[in-house]
Amino acid sequence: MTIKSGYFKTRLHVDLSSGRCERQKLSDEFLEQYVGGRGFGAKLVWDHLVEHNFQIDPLGPENLLVIAPGPLTGAYLPSSGKCSFVSISPQTGVYGDSSIGGTFGVELRQAGLDMLTIVGRAPELSVLWIDEDETRILPMPELAGKSCLEAEGLIKERLHTHDIKVAVIGVAGENQVRFACVNADWSRNAGRAGMGAILGSKNIKAIALRGHKDLPVHDIRGLMREAETAFAYMRNHKYFKMWQREGLMMVMDYASAAGILPTHNFKDGTFPRVGQINGETMLNGYKIGDSACFGCPMSCGNLCLVKQGRYVGTVTEGPEYESCAMLGSNVGVDNYAAVLHANQLCDELGMDTISVGSLVGATIEGYEKGVLSLADLDSQPISWGDDAAIMDLIYKIAHREGIGDVLADGARAVIRRWPEMDKLIVQVKGLEQSAYDSRAAASMALAYATSDIGAHHTRAWTIAKEVEQGENWTDEERVDLVIYHQSLRPMFDMLGVCRLPWIELGLSEQHYPRFYSAVTGREATLADLLEKSNSIYNLTRLINNRLGLTRQDDALPYKVHACPIQTGATAGKHIPQATFERLLDLYYQKRGWDADGNPPAEAERLHSAC
């Protein structure tokens, strides 16, 4: 099958150890089957693992990092600014990926590339500089210890231009904190699964891009017609203006009222002082502007400034809901200025706010319950809402100082050091859970447990539908909902677009095959794309199983089945272990996996043949 347009059919492969930078052609068969983004990454990671007999140290030079936008990235259509970072995660030891918005992926395409792959390790701290058709590895040891924003500025000075895009790591990435992220466009992050730690292990402080190439589009007029229909729908949606006003911060009130807001390390689902850290508080005292990713009319980013008090001068884009919940209610902080400062600190140091908020919350509860001693905390006590102590702990994690050195290695390392912390840390497969309390919705618990990268909400965000529609759900309905989300959401990452127009404004998924067909010239239906998307979920499951994961790893955190929610609308709710096991059996059955969660043999044959 010929792909008529939509791709440059080019991969840039960089071996940092040898210094070789090589552009390789991509076959139509590969483009057809794997589409882009997460699909490209999963296939190349699988092939690389096969080549290395599934023996790869995630922080070793042999680990492959794939950076891939999709064929729709940068095209004229809603929210087309996404790019995937894919590798074996240093946080979980298995398959990992994280997507980044903004404009970095668009610039990568304008440099004439469908993906960038990196192996090896540079001899000293360096910047990978891609100037359209030229690629260089620039030693810049002077960037050591610099914050993300400062490093980006110094790189632009070195290259004598501000007309570039930079993806950069902070001190956390340099120190290989296992949940270090990659920062671009000031506050956009590939936040989960430790992609920043991988760059740090490769001695790459940043990737800088400059490109001016036109993107290939098969049917520009057809694309514009379809895009205008989608844009018009979004503009006319009843919640569109609210999204522009508050962005994801509107979820704070919703989650607290619904009883699913992580509070005091997932002890409660409701935060009594949520009004002090919600969207209205942001609008009334802190917001100074909007920001948006490429092509997005929703403009869900909020530019905020602290104008007085201890944190005066703090300025950041955000926080969005996940960051506000995990750095606010989950650690008992009710001061919005402190939440903003913690968010800025994580961005500048280059760390995932979800993992940081989870580990800090678990540390506070561990100390409160006597699992952690004052000596464990370096003789520095910490309590709910103690923002000064929380900031100090965030700094120590990034710099691997004291207890921060243990926390920097993530949930599993903490549990190895203090086994009783297993009852306090909310994680799956080593990835700390996102900011939705799944005890209120069995479908969300199943989604977290079966997620290929660990407990992350973007794999299948089913909780709102289940909570809003009440108790009358059958097991089959819950399982079908999870599988549909897990089949649809890879499609967005493969195409290089954001999921928010669909999940938040109800933009029909039927638009996306029409976008794809207009851009590539390859006719496709939604069923066609979902089939490819679902095959990627099977592939990442194959990767994880070959790396040693079994049914036992599709497990709920201790709190979810053993500790009912204490207060609020969902008080008393939890997921009994027997209920979960029944859902998991049905989930495996409907996916066509065996009783231990192994996909059928034909799934492996499909990906081995391409």
C-alpha positions as CSV (number, residue, x, y, z in Angstrom):
1,M,0.0,0.0,0.0
2,T,1.5,3.4,-1.0
3,I,1.4,6.3,1.4
4,K,0.9,9.2,-0.9
5,S,1.7,12.0,1.6
6,G,1.7,13.0,5.2
7,Y,5.3,11.8,5.9
8,F,8.8,12.7,5.0
9,K,9.5,8.9,5.3
10,T,12.7,9.8,7.2
11,R,14.1,8.7,10.6
12,L,17.2,10.4,12.1
13,H,19.2,7.9,14.1
14,V,21.9,9.3,16.4
15,D,24.5,7.1,18.1
16,L,26.0,9.3,20.8
17,S,28.8,6.9,21.6
18,S,30.2,6.9,18.0
19,G,29.0,10.3,17.1
20,R,27.2,9.0,14.0
21,C,24.1,10.7,12.8
22,E,22.3,8.9,10.0
23,R,19.0,9.6,8.1
24,Q,17.2,6.4,7.2
25,K,14.2,5.9,4.9
26,L,10.9,4.5,6.3
27,S,8.9,2.0,4.3
28,D,5.3,2.5,3.3
29,E,4.5,-0.8,5.1
30,F,6.0,0.5,8.4
31,L,4.1,3.8,8.1
32,E,0.9,2.0,7.2
33,Q,1.0,-0.3,10.2
34,Y,2.4,1.9,12.9
35,V,1.1,5.4,11.8
36,G,3.3,7.5,14.0
37,G,4.0,8.7,17.6
38,R,3.5,5.9,20.1
39,G,3.1,3.4,17.3
40,F,6.5,4.1,15.9
41,G,8.1,4.1,19.3
42,A,6.5,0.8,20.5
43,K,7.6,-1.0,17.3
44,L,11.2,0.3,17.4
45,V,11.5,-0.5,21.1
46,W,10.3,-4.0,20.5
47,D,12.8,-4.5,17.6
48,H,15.6,-3.1,19.8
49,L,14.7,-5.4,22.7
50,V,14.6,-8.4,20.4
51,E,18.1,-7.5,19.1
52,H,19.4,-7.3,22.7
53,N,17.6,-10.4,23.8
54,F,15.4,-8.4,26.1
55,Q,18.4,-7.5,28.3
56,I,18.6,-3.7,28.5
57,D,19.4,-1.4,31.4
58,P,17.0,1.6,31.1
59,L,19.8,4.0,32.2
60,G,22.5,2.2,30.1
61,P,23.8,3.5,26.8
62,E,22.1,0.7,24.9
63,N,18.6,1.8,25.8
64,L,16.8,3.3,22.8
65,L,14.9,6.6,23.1
66,V,12.3,7.2,20.3
67,I,11.0,10.8,19.8
68,A,8.1,10.7,17.3
69,P,5.3,13.1,16.4
70,G,2.5,11.8,14.1
71,P,1.3,12.5,10.6
72,L,-1.2,15.0,11.9
73,T,1.3,16.9,14.1
74,G,1.5,20.5,12.8
75,A,-1.4,20.1,10.4
76,Y,-4.3,22.6,10.3
77,L,-6.7,20.8,12.7
78,P,-7.6,21.0,16.4
79,S,-4.8,20.4,18.9
80,S,-2.2,19.0,16.6
81,G,0.9,19.6,18.7
82,K,1.6,16.3,20.2
83,C,4.9,14.3,20.2
84,S,5.7,11.0,21.9
85,F,8.8,10.0,23.9
86,V,9.1,6.2,24.0
87,S,11.6,3.9,25.7
88,I,12.1,1.4,28.4
89,S,11.3,3.3,31.6
90,P,13.9,3.7,34.3
91,Q,11.0,4.2,36.7
92,T,9.2,0.9,36.0
93,G,11.8,-1.2,34.1
94,V,9.3,-1.9,31.4
95,Y,7.7,-0.1,28.4
96,G,7.2,3.6,29.0
97,D,6.1,6.6,27.0
98,S,5.1,10.2,27.6
99,S,3.7,12.8,25.2
100,I,4.5,16.4,25.1
101,G,2.5,19.2,23.7
102,G,3.4,22.7,22.6
103,T,5.4,23.1,19.4
104,F,8.5,20.9,19.8
105,G,7.0,18.0,17.7
106,V,5.9,20.4,15.0
107,E,9.4,21.7,14.7
108,L,10.8,18.2,14.5
109,R,8.5,17.6,11.5
110,Q,9.5,20.9,9.9
111,A,13.1,19.7,10.1
112,G,12.0,17.0,7.7
113,L,11.8,14.1,10.2
114,D,9.1,11.6,11.1
115,M,11.1,10.6,14.2
116,L,14.3,10.9,16.0
117,T,16.0,7.9,17.7
118,I,18.9,8.0,20.1
119,V,21.2,5.4,21.6
120,G,24.6,5.6,23.3
121,R,26.2,8.1,25.6
122,A,28.0,11.3,24.8
123,P,31.5,11.7,26.3
124,E,30.4,14.9,28.1
125,L,27.2,16.9,28.7
126,S,26.0,17.9,25.3
127,V,23.3,19.4,23.2
128,L,21.9,17.5,20.2
129,W,21.5,20.2,17.5
130,I,19.3,19.5,14.5
131,D,19.4,22.4,12.0
132,E,17.1,21.1,9.3
133,D,19.4,18.7,7.3
134,E,22.4,19.1,9.5
135,T,22.9,17.3,12.9
136,R,25.6,18.0,15.4
137,I,26.4,16.9,18.9
138,L,27.6,20.0,20.7
139,P,29.6,19.6,24.0
140,M,28.2,22.1,26.5
141,P,29.4,21.1,30.0
142,E,28.7,24.6,31.2
143,L,25.0,23.7,31.3
144,A,25.6,21.3,34.2
145,G,23.3,22.2,37.1
146,K,21.3,24.7,35.2
147,S,17.5,24.9,35.4
148,C,15.5,24.0,32.4
149,L,14.6,27.6,31.6
150,E,18.2,28.9,32.2
151,A,19.7,26.1,30.1
152,E,17.3,26.9,27.2
153,G,18.4,30.5,27.2
154,L,22.1,29.7,27.2
155,I,21.6,27.3,24.3
156,K,19.9,30.0,22.3
157,E,22.8,32.3,23.1
158,R,25.3,29.7,22.0
159,L,23.5,29.1,18.7
160,H,22.9,32.9,18.2
161,T,19.2,32.5,17.6
162,H,15.9,32.4,19.4
163,D,14.1,31.0,16.4
164,I,14.5,27.4,17.6
165,K,12.7,24.9,19.7
166,V,14.4,23.2,22.7
167,A,13.5,20.1,24.8
168,V,15.7,20.2,27.9
169,I,16.2,18.4,31.2
170,G,16.9,19.9,34.6
171,V,19.1,18.9,37.5
172,A,16.8,15.9,38.2
173,G,17.5,14.5,34.7
174,E,21.2,15.0,35.1
175,N,21.0,13.2,38.4
176,Q,19.0,10.4,36.8
177,V,16.0,10.9,39.1
178,R,13.8,8.1,37.8
179,F,10.8,10.3,37.2
180,A,12.7,13.2,35.7
181,C,10.8,14.8,32.8
182,V,11.7,16.6,29.5
183,N,10.7,20.2,29.4
184,A,9.9,22.3,26.3
185,D,8.1,25.6,25.6
186,W,8.8,26.7,29.2
187,S,6.2,24.5,30.9
188,R,5.2,21.7,28.6
189,N,6.6,18.4,29.8
190,A,7.0,14.8,28.7
191,G,6.3,14.1,32.4
192,R,5.8,10.5,33.1
193,A,8.0,7.3,33.1
194,G,11.4,9.0,33.4
195,M,12.2,10.2,29.9
196,G,14.4,13.0,31.4
197,A,16.4,10.5,33.3
198,I,17.1,8.6,30.0
199,L,18.4,11.8,28.4
200,G,20.5,12.4,31.5
201,S,22.0,8.9,31.3
202,K,23.0,9.7,27.7
203,N,24.7,13.0,28.8
204,I,22.2,15.0,26.7
205,K,21.1,18.2,28.4
206,A,18.9,19.2,25.5
207,I,17.7,18.6,21.9
208,A,17.5,21.8,19.9
209,L,15.6,22.0,16.6
210,R,15.2,24.4,13.7
211,G,13.2,23.5,10.6
212,H,11.4,25.4,7.8
213,K,10.1,22.7,5.6
214,D,6.5,22.6,4.5
215,L,4.5,19.6,5.8
216,P,3.3,17.2,3.2
217,V,-0.5,17.1,2.9
218,H,-2.4,15.2,0.2
219,D,-5.6,17.1,0.2
220,I,-5.3,20.6,1.7
221,R,-8.8,21.8,0.8
222,G,-10.4,18.6,2.1
223,L,-8.4,18.9,5.4
224,M,-9.4,22.5,5.8
225,R,-13.1,21.7,5.3
226,E,-13.0,18.9,7.9
227,A,-10.9,21.0,10.3
228,E,-13.3,24.0,10.0
229,T,-16.2,21.7,10.9
230,A,-14.3,20.5,14.0
231,F,-13.2,24.0,15.0
232,A,-16.8,25.3,14.7
233,Y,-18.1,22.5,16.8
234,M,-15.6,23.3,19.6
235,R,-16.2,27.1,19.5
236,N,-19.9,26.5,19.9
237,H,-19.7,24.0,22.7
238,K,-21.2,25.2,26.0
239,Y,-18.0,24.6,27.9
240,F,-15.6,26.1,25.4
241,K,-15.3,29.5,27.1
242,M,-15.0,27.9,30.5
243,W,-12.0,25.9,29.2
244,Q,-10.4,29.1,28.0
245,R,-11.0,30.7,31.4
246,E,-9.8,27.9,33.7
247,G,-8.4,25.0,31.7
248,L,-8.0,21.9,33.7
249,M,-8.1,23.8,36.9
250,M,-11.9,23.6,36.7
251,V,-11.5,19.9,37.6
252,M,-10.5,20.7,41.2
253,D,-14.0,21.6,42.3
254,Y,-15.5,18.7,40.3
255,A,-13.2,16.1,41.7
256,S,-13.7,17.3,45.3
257,A,-17.5,17.3,45.0
258,A,-17.4,13.9,43.4
259,G,-15.2,12.5,46.1
260,I,-12.3,11.5,43.9
261,L,-9.8,14.3,44.7
262,P,-6.6,12.8,46.2
263,T,-6.4,14.3,49.7
264,H,-3.8,13.6,52.4
265,N,-2.1,10.9,50.3
266,F,-5.3,9.3,49.1
267,K,-6.8,9.0,52.5
268,D,-9.8,11.2,51.6
269,G,-11.5,12.0,48.3
270,T,-12.7,15.5,49.3
271,F,-10.6,18.5,50.4
272,P,-12.5,20.9,52.7
273,R,-10.4,23.9,51.6
274,V,-10.5,23.2,47.9
275,G,-11.9,26.7,47.3
276,Q,-8.5,28.1,48.3
277,I,-6.7,26.2,45.5
278,N,-9.3,26.0,42.7
279,G,-9.9,27.7,39.4
280,E,-11.8,30.7,40.8
281,T,-8.9,31.4,43.2
282,M,-6.5,31.2,40.2
283,L,-8.6,33.6,38.2
284,N,-9.2,36.1,41.0
285,G,-5.6,36.5,42.2
286,Y,-3.0,34.8,40.0
287,K,-3.8,34.4,36.3
288,I,-2.2,36.8,34.0
289,G,-2.7,35.2,30.6
290,D,-3.5,32.1,28.5
291,S,-1.3,29.7,26.6
292,A,-2.1,27.0,24.1
293,C,-0.3,24.1,22.3
294,F,-0.1,24.3,18.5
295,G,-3.4,24.4,16.8
296,C,-5.5,24.4,19.9
297,P,-8.4,26.8,20.5
298,M,-9.1,25.5,24.0
299,S,-6.0,27.4,25.4
300,C,-6.1,25.3,28.6
301,G,-2.7,26.6,29.8
302,N,-2.8,29.3,32.5
303,L,0.0,31.8,33.0
304,C,0.1,32.6,36.7
305,L,2.1,35.1,38.8
306,V,2.4,35.4,42.6
307,K,2.2,39.1,43.4
308,Q,2.8,39.2,47.1
309,G,3.8,37.1,50.1
310,R,6.5,34.5,50.6
311,Y,6.5,33.3,47.0
312,V,6.2,36.7,45.3
313,G,7.7,36.6,41.8
314,T,6.8,33.0,41.2
315,V,5.6,32.8,37.6
316,T,4.7,29.6,35.8
317,E,2.3,28.1,33.2
318,G,0.0,26.1,35.3
319,P,-0.6,24.2,37.4
320,E,-3.1,22.1,35.6
321,Y,-5.4,19.7,37.6
322,E,-2.9,16.9,38.1
323,S,-0.2,19.1,39.4
324,C,-2.6,21.2,41.6
325,A,-4.1,18.1,43.1
326,M,-0.9,16.2,43.8
327,L,1.1,19.3,45.1
328,G,-2.0,20.8,46.8
329,S,-4.7,18.6,48.4
330,N,-2.7,15.4,48.3
331,V,0.0,17.0,50.6
332,G,-2.5,19.1,52.5
333,V,-1.5,22.5,51.0
334,D,-4.3,25.0,50.8
335,N,-2.1,28.0,49.7
336,Y,-2.4,28.5,46.0
337,A,0.8,30.5,45.9
338,A,2.7,27.6,47.4
339,V,1.1,25.2,44.8
340,L,2.3,27.5,42.1
341,H,5.8,27.7,43.6
342,A,6.0,23.9,43.9
343,N,4.9,23.6,40.3
344,Q,7.5,26.0,39.1
345,L,10.2,24.3,41.2
346,C,9.3,20.9,39.6
347,D,9.4,22.5,36.1
348,E,12.8,24.1,36.7
349,L,14.3,21.0,38.3
350,G,12.7,18.8,35.6
351,M,10.5,16.4,37.6
352,D,7.1,14.8,37.2
353,T,4.7,16.6,39.5
354,I,2.5,13.5,39.9
355,S,5.3,11.3,41.2
356,V,6.7,14.1,43.3
357,G,3.3,14.9,44.9
358,S,2.7,11.2,45.5
359,L,6.0,10.5,47.1
360,V,5.9,13.6,49.3
361,G,2.4,12.7,50.4
362,A,3.5,9.1,51.2
363,T,6.5,10.5,53.1
364,I,4.3,12.8,55.2
365,E,1.9,9.9,56.1
366,G,4.8,7.6,56.7
367,Y,6.2,10.0,59.3
368,E,2.8,10.6,60.8
369,K,2.2,6.9,61.3
370,G,5.7,6.1,62.6
371,V,6.8,4.1,59.5
372,L,9.5,6.8,58.9
373,S,11.5,8.1,61.8
374,L,12.9,11.6,62.2
375,A,16.3,10.2,61.5
376,D,14.9,8.9,58.2
377,L,13.8,12.4,57.4
378,D,17.3,13.8,58.0
379,S,16.1,15.3,61.3
380,Q,13.7,17.6,59.4
381,P,10.0,16.9,60.4
382,I,7.3,17.3,57.8
383,S,3.5,17.5,58.1
384,W,0.4,18.1,56.0
385,G,0.4,21.6,54.6
386,D,3.9,22.4,55.7
387,D,4.9,24.1,52.4
388,A,8.4,25.1,53.5
389,A,9.3,21.5,54.4
390,I,7.6,20.3,51.2
391,M,9.7,22.7,49.0
392,D,12.8,21.5,50.8
393,L,12.0,17.9,50.1
394,I,11.3,18.6,46.4
395,Y,14.8,20.2,46.2
396,K,16.4,17.2,48.0
397,I,14.8,14.7,45.6
398,A,16.1,16.5,42.5
399,H,19.6,16.8,44.0
400,R,19.6,13.3,45.6
401,E,20.3,14.6,49.1
402,G,19.5,12.6,52.2
403,I,16.1,10.9,52.1
404,G,15.7,12.5,48.7
405,D,18.2,10.0,47.3
406,V,15.8,7.2,48.1
407,L,12.7,9.0,46.9
408,A,14.5,9.8,43.7
409,D,14.4,6.2,42.7
410,G,10.6,6.1,43.0
411,A,8.0,4.0,44.7
412,R,9.6,0.6,44.4
413,A,12.9,1.9,45.9
414,V,11.0,3.4,48.9
415,I,9.2,0.1,49.5
416,R,12.4,-1.8,49.3
417,R,14.0,0.5,51.9
418,W,10.9,0.6,54.2
419,P,8.6,-2.4,53.3
420,E,5.6,-1.0,55.4
421,M,5.5,2.0,52.9
422,D,3.8,-0.5,50.5
423,K,0.6,0.1,52.4
424,L,0.9,3.9,51.9
425,I,2.3,4.5,48.4
426,V,-0.4,4.4,45.7
427,Q,1.3,2.9,42.6
428,V,1.0,0.3,39.9
429,K,4.1,-1.3,38.2
430,G,6.3,1.3,40.0
431,L,4.5,4.3,38.5
432,E,2.8,6.5,41.1
433,Q,-0.9,6.9,40.5
434,S,-2.5,9.9,38.8
435,A,-4.8,12.3,40.6
436,Y,-8.1,10.4,40.4
437,D,-9.1,8.2,43.3
438,S,-10.2,4.9,41.7
439,R,-11.9,3.5,44.9
440,A,-15.0,5.3,43.6
441,A,-15.1,3.6,40.2
442,A,-14.1,0.0,39.5
443,S,-13.5,0.8,35.8
444,M,-10.8,3.3,36.8
445,A,-9.2,0.8,39.1
446,L,-9.1,-1.7,36.3
447,A,-7.7,0.9,33.9
448,Y,-4.9,1.8,36.3
449,A,-4.1,-1.8,37.0
450,T,-3.9,-2.8,33.3
451,S,-2.2,0.3,32.0
452,D,1.0,-0.7,30.1
453,I,3.1,2.1,31.7
454,G,1.6,2.0,35.2
455,A,-1.1,3.9,37.0
456,H,-1.7,6.8,34.6
457,H,-5.0,8.3,33.7
458,T,-4.3,9.1,30.1
459,R,-4.5,5.4,29.2
460,A,-8.2,5.2,30.0
461,W,-10.0,8.0,31.8
462,T,-13.2,6.3,32.6
463,I,-13.9,7.6,36.1
464,A,-16.1,10.5,35.2
465,K,-18.6,8.4,33.2
466,E,-18.9,5.8,35.8
467,V,-19.2,8.3,38.7
468,E,-21.7,10.4,36.9
469,Q,-23.9,7.5,35.8
470,G,-24.1,6.0,39.2
471,E,-24.1,2.4,40.5
472,N,-25.9,0.5,37.7
473,W,-23.0,-0.8,35.8
474,T,-22.4,-4.4,34.8
475,D,-19.0,-5.9,34.8
476,E,-19.2,-6.2,31.0
477,E,-20.0,-2.5,30.7
478,R,-17.0,-1.5,32.8
479,V,-14.6,-3.7,31.0
480,D,-15.9,-2.6,27.6
481,L,-15.4,1.0,28.6
482,V,-11.8,0.5,29.7
483,I,-10.9,-1.5,26.5
484,Y,-12.5,1.1,24.3
485,H,-10.5,3.9,25.9
486,Q,-7.3,1.8,25.8
487,S,-8.0,1.2,22.1
488,L,-8.8,4.8,21.2
489,R,-6.2,6.7,23.1
490,P,-3.2,5.1,21.4
491,M,-4.7,6.4,18.2
492,F,-4.4,10.0,19.3
493,D,-0.8,9.5,20.3
494,M,-0.1,7.7,17.0
495,L,-1.6,10.5,15.0
496,G,0.1,13.2,17.0
497,V,-3.0,15.0,18.4
498,C,-4.3,15.8,21.9
499,R,-7.2,13.9,23.3
500,L,-8.9,16.9,25.1
501,P,-11.2,17.9,22.3
502,W,-12.7,14.4,22.3
503,I,-12.8,13.7,26.1
504,E,-13.7,17.2,27.3
505,L,-15.8,18.7,24.5
506,G,-17.1,15.5,22.9
507,L,-15.5,16.1,19.4
508,S,-16.4,13.0,17.5
509,E,-13.6,10.5,17.0
510,Q,-15.0,10.1,13.4
511,H,-13.2,13.3,12.5
512,Y,-9.8,11.6,12.9
513,P,-9.8,9.1,10.1
514,R,-11.0,11.9,7.8
515,F,-8.1,14.0,9.0
516,Y,-5.7,11.1,8.4
517,S,-7.1,10.4,4.9
518,A,-6.8,14.0,3.9
519,V,-3.2,14.3,5.1
520,T,-1.9,11.0,3.9
521,G,-4.0,10.1,0.9
522,R,-4.6,6.7,2.5
523,E,-8.3,6.1,2.9
524,A,-9.1,4.8,6.4
525,T,-12.1,4.3,8.6
526,L,-12.2,4.7,12.4
527,A,-12.3,0.9,12.6
528,D,-9.1,0.7,10.6
529,L,-7.3,3.1,12.9
530,L,-8.7,1.4,16.1
531,E,-7.4,-1.9,14.8
532,K,-3.9,-0.5,14.5
533,S,-4.2,1.3,17.8
534,N,-5.3,-1.8,19.6
535,S,-2.5,-3.8,18.1
536,I,-0.1,-1.3,19.7
537,Y,-1.7,-2.0,23.1
538,N,-1.1,-5.7,22.4
539,L,2.5,-4.9,21.4
540,T,3.3,-3.0,24.6
541,R,1.8,-5.8,26.6
542,L,4.1,-8.3,24.8
543,I,7.1,-6.1,25.6
544,N,6.1,-6.0,29.3
545,N,5.5,-9.8,29.5
546,R,8.8,-10.5,27.8
547,L,10.4,-8.2,30.4
548,G,8.9,-10.3,33.2
549,L,5.5,-8.8,34.1
550,T,2.7,-11.2,34.8
551,R,-0.9,-11.0,36.0
552,Q,0.5,-10.3,39.5
553,D,1.7,-6.9,38.2
554,D,-1.8,-5.9,37.1
555,A,-2.6,-5.2,40.7
556,L,-4.4,-2.6,42.8
557,P,-2.5,-0.5,45.4
558,Y,-3.1,-1.7,48.9
559,K,-5.2,1.4,49.8
560,V,-7.6,0.8,46.9
561,H,-8.9,-2.5,48.1
562,A,-8.1,-2.3,51.9
563,C,-8.7,1.3,52.9
564,P,-12.2,2.8,52.2
565,I,-12.4,6.5,51.4
566,Q,-12.8,8.3,54.8
567,T,-15.0,11.4,53.9
568,G,-17.0,13.1,51.2
569,A,-19.5,11.9,48.6
570,T,-17.6,8.5,48.2
571,A,-17.0,7.8,51.9
572,G,-16.8,4.1,52.5
573,K,-16.0,3.1,48.9
574,H,-13.2,0.8,48.0
575,I,-12.7,-2.0,45.5
576,P,-12.8,-5.5,47.1
577,Q,-10.1,-7.8,45.8
578,A,-12.6,-10.4,44.6
579,T,-14.5,-7.7,42.6
580,F,-11.2,-6.7,40.9
581,E,-10.1,-10.2,40.1
582,R,-13.5,-10.9,38.5
583,L,-13.1,-7.8,36.3
584,L,-9.6,-8.7,35.4
585,D,-10.6,-12.2,34.3
586,L,-13.3,-10.7,32.0
587,Y,-10.9,-8.1,30.8
588,Y,-8.3,-10.7,29.7
589,Q,-11.1,-12.8,28.1
590,K,-12.4,-9.8,26.1
591,R,-8.9,-8.9,25.0
592,G,-8.2,-12.4,23.8
593,W,-5.4,-12.8,26.3
594,D,-4.8,-15.9,28.3
595,A,-5.4,-16.2,32.1
596,D,-2.0,-14.7,32.9
597,G,-2.5,-11.7,30.5
598,N,-0.5,-13.0,27.5
599,P,-1.7,-11.8,24.1
600,P,-2.2,-14.6,21.5
601,A,0.7,-15.8,19.4
602,E,-0.5,-14.1,16.3
603,A,0.0,-10.7,17.9
604,E,3.7,-11.4,18.3
605,R,3.9,-12.8,14.7
606,L,2.3,-9.6,13.4
607,H,4.9,-7.3,14.9
608,S,7.8,-9.6,14.2
609,A,6.9,-9.8,10.5
610,C,6.8,-6.0,9.9
